[in-house]
């Protein structure tokens, strides 16, 4: 893994000795696997796993993610709890989807094969309140578009995003005049990467978006100020391209950048497993950068597969 140096300070790395086992189990267990059986696409008012005996919520068209999110956001404590959204075709979102009811969890899974959810220039998913958990499960790819003016997934306000094995975030590129990222984590938000992949994203930082001569940036996961948290237990962040960026604001990392505005609002990146490699900044290897002004700590287990 390539660590950037800035202000004469090298990002601090604390090595913790612990075991890390990568599960090879699929999210689809034998009696729940879609594989052409009668498990139907739709929104279910229950946690995964879903079986053929379960019935999706009535009145929501199959593969209509906007309608499913509208139902997820219904007011009333009777609607709190866990939901599973199963899709069996690719979907292009009509607009950014705002998750805005606390005490709810949504898991999205693709049936049969990989299903791609394509976002908009304003992003794909955004958290508008606290205590929401969005999980990207097996066979789900979140794809960005060119000239994006907002982050593809924005995690904030005490809510959480989790990526599982078989999920992917890719295809994001910003407009060059706005600073946005494939995954943005800030304001006590938490991103947990248990598996999956973040790859094939490009972020450009132009002079107009950095008038002071340069800003900290990334083409992968941006862990912003106000106590953002990124926990990496597995998966891979690779092949992301950052164009521009500067050491002036604490460095820039092609794969992950961890910012911090003050010690009282420090951000954290805890790496217990997974791999961050093959990311670049201006053509040079650049995987992780951590703000020199914050108190962020990278905890990285000893693993031969990570560089």
C-alpha positions in Angstrom: 0.0 0.0 0.0 1.4 3.4 -0.9 1.2 6.0 1.8 1.6 9.7 0.9 4.0 12.0 2.8 3.1 15.6 3.5 4.3 18.5 5.6 7.4 16.3 6.3 5.1 13.9 8.2 4.4 10.4 7.2 1.0 9.0 7.9 1.1 7.1 11.2 0.5 3.4 11.0 -0.1 1.3 14.1 0.3 -2.4 13.5 -2.1 -4.6 15.5 -1.6 -8.3 15.7 -4.9 -10.1 15.1 -6.2 -12.8 12.9 -8.4 -12.0 9.9 -10.4 -14.7 8.1 -12.1 -14.0 4.9 -15.4 -15.8 4.6 -15.9 -17.6 1.4 -19.6 -18.1 2.1 -22.2 -16.6 -0.3 -25.0 -14.5 1.0 -27.3 -16.9 -0.8 -27.7 -20.1 1.3 -29.0 -23.2 -0.4 -32.7 -22.9 0.3 -32.7 -19.1 -0.3 -30.8 -18.9 -3.5 -32.8 -17.3 -6.3 -31.2 -19.2 -9.2 -34.5 -19.0 -11.2 -36.7 -20.2 -8.3 -39.8 -18.5 -6.9 -38.1 -15.8 -4.8 -39.6 -12.6 -6.2 -38.0 -9.2 -6.7 -39.5 -6.5 -4.5 -39.2 -4.8 -1.1 -39.7 -7.1 1.9 -40.4 -5.8 5.4 -37.9 -8.2 7.0 -34.2 -8.8 7.2 -32.3 -11.1 4.8 -32.6 -14.1 4.2 -35.7 -14.1 2.0 -37.4 -17.4 1.1 -40.0 -18.4 -1.4 -42.5 -18.4 1.4 -42.0 -14.6 1.9 -44.2 -12.0 0.2 -43.0 -8.6 -0.9 -44.8 -5.5 0.1 -47.8 -4.9 -2.1 -48.1 -2.0 -4.5 -44.4 -1.5 -5.2 -43.5 -2.5 -8.8 -40.6 -4.9 -9.1 -37.2 -3.2 -9.6 -38.6 0.3 -8.9 -36.0 1.5 -6.4 -37.5 5.0 -6.1 -40.9 3.5 -5.1 -39.2 1.2 -2.6 -37.3 4.1 -1.0 -40.6 6.0 -0.8 -42.1 3.1 1.1 -39.0 2.8 3.2 -39.4 6.5 4.2 -43.0 6.3 5.3 -43.6 8.0 8.6 -44.6 6.2 11.8 -42.8 4.0 14.2 -44.9 1.0 12.9 -42.7 1.2 9.8 -39.4 1.1 11.7 -37.3 -2.0 11.3 -35.4 -4.0 8.7 -36.1 -4.2 5.0 -34.7 -6.2 2.1 -34.9 -5.0 -1.5 -34.3 -7.7 -4.2 -33.9 -6.7 -7.8 -33.5 -8.9 -10.9 -32.6 -6.4 -13.5 -30.4 -3.3 -14.0 -31.9 0.0 -12.8 -31.2 3.6 -13.6 -32.3 5.9 -10.8 -34.5 8.8 -11.8 -33.0 11.0 -9.0 -30.7 10.7 -6.0 -32.5 8.6 -3.4 -32.7 10.2 0.1 -32.9 7.8 3.1 -34.7 9.9 5.7 -36.3 7.8 8.5 -34.3 6.8 11.6 -34.4 3.3 13.1 -34.5 1.5 9.8 -32.2 -0.8 7.8 -32.2 -1.5 4.1 -30.3 -4.3 2.4 -30.1 -4.4 -1.4 -29.3 -7.7 -3.1 -29.3 -8.7 -6.8 -31.1 -11.9 -7.8 -29.5 -14.5 -10.0 -26.5 -12.4 -11.2 -24.9 -9.0 -10.9 -27.4 -6.1 -11.1 -26.3 -2.6 -11.7 -27.9 0.5 -10.1 -26.8 3.6 -12.1 -27.0 6.9 -10.2 -27.4 10.4 -11.4 -25.1 13.5 -11.6 -26.5 14.2 -8.1 -25.5 10.8 -6.8 -27.3 7.6 -5.9 -28.0 7.4 -2.2 -27.8 10.0 0.6 -28.5 9.8 4.3 -30.7 12.6 5.6 -31.0 11.6 9.3 -29.4 9.5 11.9 -29.6 5.8 12.7 -30.1 4.4 9.2 -28.2 1.4 7.9 -27.8 0.8 4.2 -26.2 -2.5 3.2 -25.0 -3.3 -0.3 -25.2 -7.1 -0.6 -24.2 -9.7 -3.1 -24.6 -9.0 -6.8 -25.1 -5.3 -6.4 -23.1 -2.7 -8.3 -23.6 1.0 -7.7 -22.4 2.8 -10.8 -21.7 6.5 -11.1 -22.0 8.8 -14.2 -19.7 11.4 -15.7 -19.8 15.0 -14.7 -21.2 14.2 -11.2 -21.9 17.2 -9.0 -22.4 15.2 -5.8 -20.9 12.2 -4.2 -22.2 8.8 -5.4 -23.0 7.7 -1.8 -23.0 10.3 1.0 -22.9 8.8 4.5 -23.5 11.3 7.3 -25.6 12.3 10.3 -24.8 9.2 12.4 -26.0 6.8 9.8 -24.1 3.8 8.3 -23.2 2.2 5.0 -21.9 -1.4 4.8 -20.5 -3.2 1.8 -20.6 -7.0 1.6 -18.9 -9.5 -0.6 -20.2 -9.3 -4.2 -21.0 -5.6 -4.1 -19.1 -2.9 -6.1 -18.9 0.9 -6.4 -17.6 2.0 -9.8 -17.9 4.4 -12.7 -17.9 7.7 -10.8 -16.3 10.8 -12.2 -16.9 14.3 -10.9 -17.4 17.5 -12.9 -13.9 18.8 -12.1 -15.4 22.1 -10.6 -17.0 20.4 -7.6 -15.3 18.3 -4.9 -17.2 15.0 -4.7 -16.3 11.4 -4.2 -17.5 7.8 -4.9 -18.1 7.4 -1.1 -18.1 10.4 1.2 -18.2 9.8 5.0 -18.7 12.7 7.4 -20.7 14.1 10.3 -20.5 11.0 12.5 -21.3 8.7 9.6 -19.7 5.3 9.5 -18.7 3.2 6.4 -17.9 -0.5 7.1 -16.4 -2.4 4.2 -16.7 -6.1 5.0 -16.1 -7.1 1.3 -16.8 -6.0 -2.2 -14.8 -3.6 -4.4 -14.4 0.1 -5.0 -12.7 0.5 -8.4 -12.7 2.3 -11.7 -13.5 5.8 -10.4 -11.9 9.1 -11.4 -11.8 12.4 -9.6 -10.4 15.5 -11.1 -9.5 18.6 -9.0 -9.3 21.7 -11.2 -8.0 25.1 -10.4 -11.5 26.5 -10.1 -12.4 24.0 -7.4 -9.1 24.7 -5.6 -8.4 28.4 -6.0 -5.8 28.4 -3.2 -3.6 26.1 -5.2 -4.7 22.7 -4.1 -7.0 20.7 -1.9 -6.9 17.3 -0.3 -8.8 14.8 -2.4 -9.3 11.1 -3.3 -10.8 9.0 -6.0 -12.1 6.4 -3.6 -13.3 6.9 0.0 -13.3 10.4 1.4 -13.5 10.3 5.2 -14.4 13.9 6.0 -14.3 16.2 9.1 -16.8 16.1 12.0 -16.0 12.5 13.1 -16.3 10.4 10.0 -15.4 6.7 10.4 -14.2 4.2 7.9 -13.7 0.5 9.0 -12.2 -1.8 6.5 -12.5 -5.5 7.3 -12.3 -6.9 3.8 -12.7 -6.2 0.2 -10.6 -4.2 -2.2 -10.0 -0.6 -3.2 -8.1 -0.5 -6.5 -7.7 1.1 -9.8 -9.0 4.5 -8.8 -7.5 7.6 -10.5 -7.0 11.0 -8.8 -6.1 13.9 -11.1 -4.9 17.0 -9.3 -5.1 17.3 -5.5 -2.4 18.9 -3.3 -0.3 18.4 -0.3 -1.3 21.9 0.8 -4.4 20.7 2.7 -2.9 17.6 4.2 -2.2 15.4 1.2 -4.3 13.5 -1.3 -4.7 9.7 -1.7 -5.9 7.9 -4.8 -7.7 5.2 -2.8 -8.5 6.8 0.6 -8.2 10.2 2.1 -8.8 10.8 5.9 -9.4 14.4 6.8 -9.8 16.1 10.2 -10.6 19.6 11.1 -9.6 19.4 14.8 -8.6 16.9 17.5 -12.1 17.2 18.9 -13.6 16.2 15.6 -11.1 13.6 14.5 -11.9 11.1 11.7 -10.7 7.5 11.9 -9.7 4.8 9.4 -9.4 1.4 10.9 -8.1 -1.3 8.6 -8.5 -4.8 9.9 -8.3 -6.6 6.5 -8.8 -6.2 2.8 -6.5 -4.6 0.2 -5.8 -1.1 -1.0 -3.5 -1.1 -4.0 -3.1 0.1 -7.5 -4.6 3.6 -7.1 -2.9 6.6 -8.5 -2.6 10.3 -8.1 -1.3 12.2 -11.2 0.0 8.9 -12.6 2.0 8.0 -9.4 1.1 5.3 -6.9 -1.1 6.8 -4.2 -3.3 4.7 -2.0 -3.9 6.3 1.4 -3.3 9.8 2.8 -4.1 11.0 6.3 -4.4 14.6 7.3 -1.4 15.9 9.2 -3.6 18.2 11.3 -5.9 15.5 12.7 -5.5 12.6 15.1 -6.6 9.9 12.7 -5.0 6.5 13.3 -4.7 3.7 10.7 -4.6 0.2 12.3 -3.4 -2.3 9.8 -3.1 -6.0 10.4 -0.1 -7.8 9.0 -1.2 -9.4 5.7 0.9 -10.5 2.8 -1.9 -9.7 0.3 -1.8 -5.9 1.1 0.8 -3.6 0.0 
